[in-house]
Amino acid sequence: MQIVYHGNYCKIETPKILDNKYTKDFGKGFYCTILKEQAIKWANKYDTKIINLYEYHENNNLKIKEEI
């Protein structure tokens, strides 16, 4: 289990990957980071700043692109 963070303007209890947006660096997806500071940077783009955190349990069926 690992804690991952997502910076946004609202609380997201259950992340969903939507097919209608393809505007991110890696394409469609729900972007998280293991770095709380990075999530804070993402949230700072908005007037209302929310840091969502999730417990990630490895799932080999997901396609995960990692930048090392």
C-alpha positions, 0 to 999 in steps of 0.5 A: 500500500502506498499513499498518493496525492492529487491536487485540485479545487474540489474533493474527489472521493472516487476518481473516474477516468473520463474519455472526453478529455485528452489534454494532459501530458500522458493522455487520459487518466487520473493524475496522482503523485507520491510527492505531497509538495507536487500535489500542492503545486497542482492545487495552487492553480486554483482559488480553492485548494484541495489535496486529495489523498488515496491509498494505492494498492498495486493493481497489475491490470492498470496501465501506469506510466511513471516518470523516473 
